Amino acid sequence: MTWFLFAIAGYFSNAVVGVIDKFLLGQRLTTKPPVYTFYIGVLSIFALVLAPFGLAWPGLSQFLIALLAGGLFLLGLLYLFEALDIGSASRVLPATGGLTPILVLTLSFVFLDERLSLLQLIAFLLLVFGGILILFKKEQKEKQERRFRFITLAILFTATSLVLIKYVFLHQNFISGFIWTRIGSFLAALLFLIWPKLRHSIFETGRRVKGGLNLLLFSNKAVAGGASLLINLAISQTSVALVNAMQGVQYVFLLILTLILSKKFPKILEEKISGKILFQKILAILLIGGGLIILTL
């Protein structure tokens, strides 16, 4: 069950990243999705620090597949951020968090021949539904075709990249697979510089962001890199669908951290909890907890 601990630690780290993201995305200079995505991708180059521990040339075909997996993952992030920029998180995240694991399960079944036992399938469903429930918030309907398109692209790219990453780990050692997929994200980020307007925005942001904010952004992405390493370790050891379904755990950690820190930073980390919402979130936590318990059996 080492993979289980890796996944839990990875999603906790991602929750910490999410809290800091709430602050960073409140800064006008870092709210532009392509700019934010660019810096995430560029910082992926630091995966090379792991090179002495096992980097090997996997052959051209495996190398290209790893690059594609990393590039698609970055595109998935870009379209997720674009969707969040248009619509509220309570609409975007339940959709991506609920549908991505289902697509990952389908793709891994077809292309990787992954099979879940009955207990694992029950745990998968509990985790997915719990993740949707903990994020869902009823709001007035908004007709946003662009948001729907961005959500669809985020789901497709993210799910495909995760299945490809698992494929990479099946054919390469972990260090090599992880580094080459991160290089794929790095190269995909560099492609952003082809577009003059986007290139100008990226360089302008780099010049205008204050030193403290820059350090916070870098530190946050370093933690995100650690989280990615842990989650990829889990994926390399078990079903990619199960690990992806466990993302609901991240939202539980994020909720807890937000409630704790909202007392000190009410403007940045505001979280209004009514009785109805509290019941909904407790039910979601119970579902996620039930899924986790089943996975440990």
C-alpha positions in Angstrom: 0.0 0.0 0.0 3.0 2.3 -0.5 1.2 3.9 -3.5 -1.7 4.8 -1.2 0.6 6.8 1.1 2.2 8.5 -1.9 -1.2 9.5 -3.2 -2.3 10.9 0.2 0.9 12.9 0.6 0.7 14.1 -2.9 -2.9 15.3 -2.7 -2.2 17.0 0.7 0.7 18.9 -1.0 -1.6 19.8 -3.8 -4.1 21.2 -1.2 -1.4 23.4 0.2 -0.6 24.6 -3.4 -4.3 25.2 -3.9 -4.5 27.5 -0.8 -1.5 29.5 -2.1 -3.1 29.6 -5.6 -6.1 31.3 -4.1 -3.8 34.1 -3.1 -1.8 34.2 -6.3 -4.8 34.1 -8.6 -6.1 37.1 -6.7 -3.2 39.1 -8.0 -4.0 40.7 -11.4 -0.6 39.9 -12.8 -0.9 36.2 -12.3 -4.5 35.6 -13.2 -4.0 35.3 -16.9 -4.3 31.5 -17.5 -1.7 31.2 -20.3 0.9 33.2 -18.3 0.3 31.1 -15.1 0.4 27.9 -17.1 3.6 29.0 -18.8 5.4 29.4 -15.6 4.2 26.0 -14.3 5.5 24.4 -17.4 8.8 26.2 -17.4 9.5 25.2 -13.8 9.0 21.5 -14.8 12.6 21.7 -16.0 13.7 21.3 -12.4 12.8 17.6 -12.7 16.3 17.2 -14.1 17.7 17.3 -10.6 16.6 13.7 -10.4 18.7 12.7 -13.4 21.6 11.3 -11.4 19.2 8.8 -9.8 18.3 6.9 -12.9 17.7 8.9 -16.1 18.1 6.7 -19.1 17.4 7.0 -22.8 14.2 5.0 -23.5 14.4 4.9 -27.3 12.9 7.4 -29.7 9.3 6.1 -29.6 9.1 6.0 -25.8 10.8 9.4 -25.6 8.2 11.0 -27.9 5.3 9.4 -26.0 6.7 10.8 -22.8 7.0 14.2 -24.3 3.4 14.0 -25.6 2.1 12.9 -22.2 3.8 15.9 -20.5 2.6 18.3 -23.2 -1.0 17.2 -23.0 -0.9 17.5 -19.2 0.1 21.1 -19.5 -2.6 21.8 -22.1 -5.1 20.2 -19.7 -4.0 22.7 -17.0 -4.3 25.6 -19.4 -7.9 24.8 -20.4 -8.8 24.1 -16.7 -7.5 27.6 -15.8 -9.3 29.1 -18.8 -12.5 27.5 -17.7 -12.0 28.8 -14.1 -11.3 32.2 -15.5 -14.7 32.3 -17.2 -16.9 30.4 -14.7 -17.0 29.7 -11.0 -15.0 26.9 -9.4 -18.2 25.4 -8.1 -19.2 24.6 -11.7 -15.9 23.9 -13.3 -14.2 21.6 -10.7 -17.1 19.2 -10.1 -17.3 18.7 -13.8 -13.6 18.1 -14.4 -13.1 16.2 -11.1 -16.1 13.9 -11.8 -15.7 13.2 -15.5 -11.9 13.0 -15.8 -11.6 9.9 -13.6 -14.4 8.2 -15.5 -12.6 8.9 -18.8 -9.3 7.8 -17.3 -11.0 4.5 -16.2 -12.4 4.0 -19.7 -9.1 4.7 -21.5 -7.0 2.6 -19.1 -9.5 -0.3 -19.5 -9.3 -0.1 -23.3 -5.6 0.7 -23.9 -3.8 -0.5 -20.8 -5.9 -3.5 -20.0 -6.4 -2.3 -16.4 -9.1 -4.0 -14.5 -10.5 -3.0 -11.1 -11.9 -5.6 -8.6 -15.4 -5.1 -7.4 -14.2 -3.5 -4.1 -11.9 -1.2 -6.0 -14.7 -0.2 -8.3 -16.9 0.6 -5.3 -14.1 2.7 -3.8 -13.6 4.4 -7.2 -17.3 5.4 -7.3 -17.3 6.6 -3.6 -14.2 8.7 -4.2 -15.5 10.3 -7.4 -19.0 11.1 -6.1 -17.5 12.4 -2.8 -15.2 14.6 -4.8 -18.1 16.0 -6.8 -20.3 16.5 -3.8 -17.6 18.4 -1.7 -17.2 20.9 -4.6 -20.7 21.3 -5.8 -22.6 24.5 -5.2 -26.0 25.4 -6.7 -25.9 28.6 -8.6 -27.8 30.5 -11.3 -27.4 29.0 -14.7 -24.9 30.7 -17.0 -24.9 30.1 -20.7 -21.2 29.9 -21.4 -20.3 27.9 -24.5 -16.6 28.8 -24.2 -16.5 27.5 -20.6 -18.1 24.3 -21.7 -15.5 23.9 -24.5 -12.6 24.6 -22.1 -14.0 22.1 -19.6 -14.3 19.5 -22.4 -10.7 20.1 -23.6 -9.4 20.0 -20.0 -11.0 16.6 -19.4 -9.8 15.2 -22.7 -6.2 16.4 -22.4 -5.8 15.6 -18.7 -7.3 12.1 -19.0 -5.3 11.2 -22.1 -2.1 12.5 -20.5 -2.6 10.5 -17.3 -3.1 7.2 -19.3 -0.1 8.0 -21.4 1.9 8.7 -18.2 0.9 5.3 -16.9 1.9 3.7 -20.2 5.3 5.4 -19.9 5.8 4.0 -16.4 5.0 0.5 -17.7 7.9 0.8 -20.2 10.5 2.9 -18.4 11.9 3.2 -15.0 10.2 5.8 -12.8 12.9 8.4 -12.8 13.3 8.4 -16.6 9.5 8.4 -17.2 9.0 11.2 -14.8 11.8 13.4 -16.1 10.9 12.9 -19.8 7.2 13.7 -19.2 8.2 16.9 -17.3 10.5 17.9 -20.2 7.4 17.5 -22.3 5.6 20.0 -20.2 8.6 22.3 -20.3 8.8 22.2 -24.2 5.1 22.7 -24.5 5.4 25.9 -22.3 8.2 27.2 -24.6 5.7 26.9 -27.5 3.7 29.6 -25.8 6.4 32.1 -26.8 5.6 31.7 -30.5 2.6 34.0 -30.2 3.7 37.6 -30.0 0.9 38.8 -27.7 1.3 35.9 -25.3 5.1 36.3 -25.3 4.7 40.0 -24.5 2.3 39.2 -21.6 4.8 36.6 -20.2 7.8 38.9 -20.3 5.8 41.8 -19.0 4.6 39.8 -16.1 8.1 38.6 -15.3 9.2 42.3 -15.2 6.4 43.6 -13.1 5.9 40.9 -10.5 7.4 41.9 -7.2 10.2 39.9 -5.7 8.1 38.6 -2.8 5.3 37.5 -5.1 7.9 35.9 -7.4 9.4 34.0 -4.6 6.0 32.8 -3.4 5.1 31.7 -7.0 8.4 29.8 -7.3 8.0 28.2 -3.9 4.4 27.2 -4.6 5.4 25.5 -7.8 8.3 23.7 -6.0 5.7 22.2 -3.6 3.5 21.4 -6.7 6.5 19.7 -8.2 6.9 17.5 -5.1 3.2 16.7 -5.2 3.4 15.7 -8.8 6.4 13.5 -8.0 4.4 11.7 -5.3 1.3 11.3 -7.3 3.3 10.0 -10.3 5.0 7.5 -7.9 1.5 6.3 -6.9 0.4 6.0 -10.6 3.5 4.0 -11.4 2.6 1.4 -8.7 -1.1 0.9 -9.2 -4.2 1.7 -11.3 -4.1 5.3 -12.8 -7.9 5.4 -12.5 -7.8 4.8 -8.7 -5.1 7.4 -8.1 -6.9 10.0 -10.2 -10.2 9.2 -8.4 -8.5 9.9 -5.0 -8.3 13.6 -6.0 -11.4 14.1 -3.8 -8.9 13.7 -0.8 -7.2 16.9 -2.0 -10.5 18.8 -1.7 -11.0 17.5 1.8 -7.6 18.8 2.8 -8.2 22.0 1.0 -11.5 22.5 2.8 -9.8 21.9 6.2 -6.9 24.3 5.4 -9.3 26.9 4.1 -11.5 26.8 7.2 -8.4 27.1 9.5 -6.8 29.9 7.6 -10.0 31.8 6.8 -10.0 33.2 10.4 -6.6 34.9 9.8 -7.1 35.7 6.1 -10.9 36.2 5.6 -10.6 38.3 2.4 -8.3 35.8 0.7 -9.7 32.5 2.0 -13.3 33.3 2.6 -15.4 30.2 3.1 -19.1 30.6 4.0 -20.6 27.5 5.6 -24.3 27.2 6.2 -26.0 24.2 7.8 -27.0 22.8 4.5 -23.6 23.2 3.0 -22.0 21.7 6.1 -24.2 18.6 5.8 -23.3 18.3 2.1 -19.6 18.5 2.9 -19.8 16.1 5.8 -21.6 13.6 3.6 -18.9 14.1 0.9 -16.1 13.5 3.4 -17.9 10.3 4.6 -18.1 9.1 1.0 -14.4 9.8 0.4 -13.5 8.3 3.7 -15.5 5.2 2.9 -13.6 4.9 -0.4 -10.3 5.3 1.3 -11.1 2.6 3.9 -12.1 0.2 1.1 -8.8 0.8 -0.6 -6.9 -0.2 2.5 -8.7 -3.5 2.9 
